[in-house]
């Protein structure tokens, strides 16, 4: 029950923050999960100006929405097997430089389907990463712990259009 309360509080904060959001960046990503192997997906970042303060790194807080379709080993010999995740995270930059480390938290929704059955789990994300420039594109690398629900560690790398620092 405690996990659901935490997830509800995070969801409420994300919805309230998204009301003032401005489109910032979108792109593609590749992910590796310690339980789900390789995945590909999409990412959207929305700036949340003045969420905490009008000056310094916290003035650039942003909402990260992502979707990953994974290709886990446990699906290799099973027809109609799939695993995907949707994430909604709030990220706070630690510095205001061209290479921006950040930390955050948010919600994870994971769904696995096999043998005409499916299960959806909701979990809490704890994440940290680095945003940087990759030529004319923005890029990022991120590590994410999914607590409860899918319960795994995920590494992600991707490129963003409109996401240069």
N, C-alpha and C positions, 0 to 999 in steps of 0.2 A: 504494500500500500504506500509506503514511503517513496518508492521509485515513481509511482504515478503522480504523487504530489509534486515532486521535483520536476518531472516532465511537464506537468500542467503549468507550473510557474515559469519554466523556460519558454514554453509555447506562448503564454500570455505576453511575456516580454518581447518575443520576436514579432508577434502580431502588432503590438503597440508601436514598436520601432519601425516596422515596415510601412506604417501609415505615412511617414515623412520620407520614405526612401526615394532615392534617385538612382536611375540605371547607371551603372558604372562600368561593368565588364562582363563578358561572357566568353566561354571557350570550351575546349575539350580536355579530357583528362584520362590518364591511365592509372589504375590502382592495383595494388596487391594486398590481399587480406590473408592473415595467417591461417584462417579456416576456409576461405573461399577462393584462394588463388588469384588469378589475373582477372581484371575487369576493365571495361571501357565506359566512359560516360561523358556527361556534360555538366557545366558549372555556370552559375550566375552569381554575380556579386553586386549588391546594392549598397551604396553609401548611406550611412546614417549620420549626417552632420549634427553636431551639437548634442549628441546623446548624453555625454557626461560633462563636457566642457567645450569652450570655443577656442581654446589654445592648446598647443602641444599634440602629442600623438593620439590622445584619446578623442580628439575632435574628429578623427578619421575612422571611427568605428564602422564596421560594415557587417551586413548580413550575407552569409554564403549559403546558397541553395545548390545542391548537387544530386545527380542521379547516376548510379553505376549499375551496369549489367555485368555480373560475374560469370565466369566459366569454371566452376569448382570441379575438382577431381571426382567428388562423389556423384556427379552427374554423368560421368563418362559412359557408363554402361546402362543408363536409364533413359528411355524415351520420354519425351515431354517433361524434362526436368529443367527447372530454372531457379535462379537466385538473383534478386536485385535489392538495392537499397536506395532510399531517399533520405537526404540529410538537410536539416535547416539549422545553421550554426550562427552564433554571434561571435565575431572576432574583434579583438582589440589589439592594435599595433603597439609594440613596445617602444619603438623609436620612430622618428620621422625622417628617415634616410632613404636613399635610392634602393637599399636592400632593407626591407622591412620584416623583422621577425614579428610574429603575432601569437597570441594565445586565445583560446575561446572555448565555448561550450554550446551545446544544442541538442537537438533531437535526431534520432535515427529510427527509421522505419524499415525493417527488413522483411522480405517475403521469399519463402522457399516453396516450390510446388513440385511434386513428383507423385507418380502412381495415382493420379486423379484426386490427390489430397493437397492441401496447402495450409501454410501456417504463416501468420503475420505477427511480428514482435516489435514492440516499441522499446527503445533504449535511450540512454543518455550518452552523448559524446563529450569527451575531453580532448582537445586538440591543440597542436602547436605547429607552426610552419614558418616559412620564409617566402616573401614575395620579392621579385626582382625583375629587371628588364632583360629580355632576350631579343636583341635587335630592336625592331619597332613594335614588338609584342610584349605584353606582360607575361610573367611566368610565376609558378609557385611550386613548392614542394611542401608536403604536409604529412604529419603523423597524427593518427586519430585512434584513441582508445574508445571502443564502444562498451559501455558498462550496462549490465542487464540486457535483455533482448538478445541481439546477435552475439554479443560478447566476443569481440575479436580486436586485433590490432590491424590497422589499415595504413599503408603508405601510398601517397598519391602524388603524381607530378602532372602538370598541365600547362597549357598556354592560354592566354586571354587576349581577346580583342578589346581595346579600350581600357586595358589594365596596366599601362605603363606607369611607373612611379615617378 
